[in-house]
Amino acid sequence: MIDLDFMAEAFRRLIQGVPLTLELAALSVSLGLAIALVCAMALHYGHRGLTWPIRAYVTAFRGTPLLVQIFFTYYGLGQFRPELQALGLWGFFREPFWCAILALTLNTGAYGTEIIRGALQSVPYGQIEAARACGMTRWLVYRRILLPIALRLALPSYGNEIILMVKGTSLTSIITLLEVTSIAQQLTSETFRAIEVFVCAGAIYLAMNFVVTRIIGSIEYRLSAHLRAAPDLVALPAGGGSA
Amino acid sequence: MNRLTQFAAVVALTLAAVPFVPRGWADDKPTSAVIGTEGAYAPWNFTDAGGKPVGFEMDLATDLCGRMKIKCSFVLQDFDGLIPALQVGKFDVIMAAMFITDKRLEVINFTRPYAIDPSGFAVAKDSPLAKAGLTGTLDLGDAATTGPVIDKMKALLKGKTIGVQAATKHLDFVKQNFADVATIREYKTTQEHDLDLAAGRLDAIFAQRTTLAATLAKPEFSAYAVAGPGFVKGVFGRGTGAGIRKKDEALLAMFNDAIGAAIADGTIKKLSIQWLKSDVTPP
């Protein structure tokens, strides 16, 4: 029943959507990370005038579906064309690509904020006290102690978030972007062979996310050298060192 | 029984329970039918404020089911998933303004057409295509007449962005004829390309004339009009029919008889004028 020639053909068509999928994911994850870092640091700093708007943003974007956010930025804001034109923003909102980037970025930014805020809070207080005792300024403590440790702590959950974003790009098919999922839908409607097409599409997402997990894994490995036993010490005999 | 066989038994039972073959009839005479529709293609099929499917096709289906003395219910499904869903038995009949085409006939059967409605463009009233004054109905089977008109339209649509519903014959038509001069965007539903036309992201939309008329009647679209000729036959096949699985021959025969009767006694004409504001009764 499964036709391998057709699957190969479907695979070739679907691969053409990969660059757009990766572009959407990479751009929104990196912009989202920037938002998340700034917001998390502001929350950690804890000034009321800063925390309220950030909390509101995070609550709004974590509490509503990404699909709704994409619909809202594209079709919703599309209805304010005269106002957006007056602000000179219509060139941005006219393009489905930029609407998708905006929605994806704000979404991942909200989740990222919470991930990094949590990580900043889990940095052992003793480390910060030690840094202060050495006379480091607030900014230096951030740069040398808080952020490096927090990013290491945040990495596993941030990896999750990146994977979710790679998959989240599939929702942009509803605003006419021809990424992997919308090509899959095109193929299904042309051929009525849903199984082969979606197996291929699934395999492509799996492959992309496999690469993402490997990259996150290797960064995690490099950042946790201090948690592993040094290789030459492992070989020492028990109770040795008599000389 | 060890763990593995237990697991295998559970999996087998679960799979066996998946209801691939629907409802209250074997292959003799059906007593009920589930009708799948898109529910987003006003005025053919759409949903009222309460989410209930209404429109020309819903009224027609209710009339046909009354004639066949069977119980009918409706299920909503995105247009691009209708044929796959029919094939796996999620419903028994498609009534979703679907054109009868050779490609679709390879996988499912269609009843005789219950409507024939030309397709065309809607554009801004001040655009070149609207000012060109092209009108009438063109038979796409007759390339000698339609070819020059399409070439003329190509020049008028050069560099424009055209919105079309995905997985439709409209998309195939626009791709075949205008892909080399215009940008084509694909939408899940016609409502979405309507919104983008009003927002100014699109220069033109291509759809059935009756749905365009319903859209353009709304106040937001006062600056837009239907333009160019209406197209029939060719890629649009033999008109609009109800899709039925190939093996359900008894159901197909019943629908054909009922549609014939509804055409003969003027029911289709009456419903079509009521909902679509024009007579789409097939000859």
Boltz contact constraints between the chains, C-beta under 6 A:
constraints:
  - contact:
      token1: [A, 75]
      token2: [B, 195]
      max_distance: 6.0
  - contact:
      token1: [A, 78]
      token2: [B, 199]
      max_distance: 6.0
  - contact:
      token1: [A, 81]
      token2: [B, 199]
      max_distance: 6.0
  - contact:
      token1: [A, 81]
      token2: [B, 200]
      max_distance: 6.0
  - contact:
      token1: [A, 94]
      token2: [B, 201]
      max_distance: 6.0
  - contact:
      token1: [A, 174]
      token2: [B, 188]
      max_distance: 6.0
  - contact:
      token1: [A, 176]
      token2: [B, 185]
      max_distance: 6.0
  - contact:
      token1: [A, 176]
      token2: [B, 186]
      max_distance: 6.0
  - contact:
      token1: [A, 185]
      token2: [B, 80]
      max_distance: 6.0
  - contact:
      token1: [A, 189]
      token2: [B, 80]
      max_distance: 6.0
  - contact:
      token1: [A, 189]
      token2: [B, 167]
      max_distance: 6.0
  - contact:
      token1: [A, 192]
      token2: [B, 83]
      max_distance: 6.0
  - contact:
      token1: [A, 192]
      token2: [B, 84]
      max_distance: 6.0
  - contact:
      token1: [A, 192]
      token2: [B, 107]
      max_distance: 6.0
  - contact:
      token1: [A, 194]
      token2: [B, 84]
      max_distance: 6.0
